[in-house]
């Protein structure tokens, strides 16, 4: 059990570090397409968290699943708001005569 936890923690820390480094190297012009991809991934995370937290007994996995649902939903909504705001910047403005 302890070896599995240490291995999972190692993978999590490594994935977090690599993800942070990759995102920092992205130019600002690509953030909107990446945000759309992040929204899709977060949507998948919401569905996975719903499956995990749907069991009848209360355990650590159910609590973590609920936290994952909340965080992934915030990420999805925030991503859509940022994407919408960036797309609004590229709309042509009406010229009043």
N, C-alpha and C positions, 0 to 999 in steps of 0.2 A: 504494500500500500504506500509506504513512504517513498520507495523508489519511483513508483508511478507518479506520485505528486511532484517530486523533484524534477522528473523528466518533463511533465506537463508545464511546470513553472518555467523551466529552461526554454522550452519551445515558445511559450507566451512572451517571455522577455526578449528573446531573439527576434520573434516576429514583430514585436512592438518597435524595437530598434531599427530593424530593416525597413518597416513601413514608414517610420519617421524620416529616415534618410532618403527614401525614394520620393516621398511627397515634398520634401524640401528642395529637391532638384528640379521640380516641375516649374516651367515658366508660367507666369500669371495668365497668359492667353489660353492655356489648356485647362484652367481650373474648372470652367463650366462643364466641358465634356467629362472630366473626371468626377465632378460632383454628381452627374447623372449616373455614372457607374457606381459610385459610392451609395447612391440612393437605392439602386437595384440590390446591391450586396446587403445593405441594411434591411431592406424588405425581406430578403431571405432570412436574415438573422431574426427578424420579428416572428416569422413563421416557425422557425426552429425553436425559438424561446417559448412560443405558445404551446408547441408540442411537449417541451420539457416541463413546463409549469402546469400542464393539464392533468397531472396525476392526482388521485384523490387524497393521498397522504401528504402531510406537510413535512418536508425534509429540506435539506440544504439545497438540493437541486431545484426544488420548486421556488424557493426564495431567490436563488440566483437567476432562475428563469424569469421571474417577475421583474427583477432589476434589469435584466437584459431587454425585456419588452419595453420598459420605460425608456432606457437609454437609446435603443435602436429607433424607437418612435420619435424621440426628440431629434435624432440625427436625420431621419427621413424628412420630417417637417422642416427642419432648419435648412436642409439641402434644397428642398423645393423652393423655399423662400429666397435663398441666395440665388438659385438658378433663375427664378422669375425676375428678381431685381436686375440681374445682369442682362437678361434678355430685354427688359424694358429700356435699358440704356442704348440698345441698338435700334430701337424703333424710330422711324422718322417722325419728327414733330410737325404738327400741322401749322402752316403759316397763315396767320389771320391777315386778311386784306383790309 
